[in-house]
Amino acid sequence: MSNEAANVPHLSSYYDMTTFFGRLRYNWSLCSPLGLRWGQYAVAEATATILQHKSGHTVNTDQLKQAQLVMAVAAPQGTLAPMPCRTCGWALATVPILAFMTR
């Protein structure tokens, strides 16, 4: 799903990328383990919100930001990614595996 094609602002445009704190907040939003709570239902809702915005309907800025965040974290390629493959889940999945492999 291409955000640039329909004048949907990039997720980073909601953060002040000129400051360290803005970049930290942006990266934390992508890497936070809280992103593991989003499943197929959240991805479907996010897709519907983005499509509604693309079709010209009015969408609240907070709803659009949340939809973009869900898609960036849980479904970066447009379909739901498995939890260990998400940016927010790789550490939670790989650290225990590596710990047991090195024993």
C-alpha positions in Angstrom: 0.0 0.0 0.0 1.7 3.2 -1.2 1.2 6.2 1.0 2.7 8.7 -1.4 0.2 7.9 -4.2 -2.8 9.5 -2.4 -1.2 12.4 -0.5 -1.2 10.5 2.7 1.5 12.0 4.9 4.3 9.7 5.9 4.3 8.6 9.5 7.5 10.5 10.3 5.7 13.8 9.4 3.9 13.6 12.7 7.1 13.8 14.6 9.7 16.6 14.8 12.6 14.8 12.9 14.9 17.8 13.4 15.4 17.0 17.1 16.7 13.9 18.9 13.6 13.6 21.0 11.4 13.6 17.9 13.4 11.0 16.2 13.5 8.9 19.4 9.6 9.1 19.6 9.3 8.1 16.0 11.6 5.1 16.4 10.0 4.1 19.7 6.6 4.1 18.0 7.9 1.6 15.5 9.9 -0.6 17.9 7.7 -0.5 21.0 6.6 -4.0 22.1 3.1 -2.6 22.4 2.9 -3.0 18.6 2.5 -6.8 19.2 -1.1 -6.3 20.3 -2.3 -5.4 16.8 -3.8 -8.3 14.9 -5.8 -8.8 11.7 -8.8 -6.8 13.0 -6.6 -3.7 13.6 -4.9 -4.1 10.2 -8.4 -4.3 8.5 -9.6 -1.2 10.4 -6.4 0.7 9.5 -6.7 -0.3 5.9 -10.3 0.9 5.8 -9.3 4.3 7.4 -6.5 4.9 4.9 -8.8 3.9 2.0 -11.4 6.3 3.3 -8.9 9.1 3.4 -7.7 8.2 -0.1 -11.2 8.3 -1.5 -11.6 11.9 -0.3 -13.6 11.4 2.9 -12.7 13.4 6.0 -10.7 11.4 8.4 -9.5 12.7 11.8 -5.8 13.3 11.9 -5.4 11.2 15.0 -7.2 8.3 13.3 -5.1 8.6 10.2 -1.9 8.6 12.3 -3.0 5.6 14.3 -3.9 3.8 11.1 -0.5 4.5 9.6 1.2 3.4 12.8 -0.7 0.1 12.8 0.2 -0.5 9.1 3.9 0.4 9.7 4.3 -1.8 12.7 2.0 -4.8 12.0 1.7 -4.9 8.2 4.5 -3.1 6.5 3.9 -5.0 3.3 0.2 -4.6 3.4 -0.6 -8.0 5.0 -0.2 -8.9 8.7 3.3 -9.9 9.5 4.0 -12.7 12.0 4.9 -11.3 15.5 8.6 -12.4 15.5 9.1 -10.7 12.1 7.8 -7.3 13.2 10.2 -4.5 14.1 8.6 -4.5 17.6 8.9 -8.2 18.1 12.3 -9.2 16.9 14.1 -8.6 20.2 11.4 -10.4 22.2 11.6 -13.4 19.9 15.3 -13.6 19.2 16.9 -12.8 22.5 15.5 -16.0 24.3 16.5 -18.1 21.2 20.0 -16.8 21.2 20.3 -17.2 25.0 19.3 -20.9 24.7 21.6 -21.4 21.7 24.6 -20.2 23.6 24.2 -22.4 26.6 
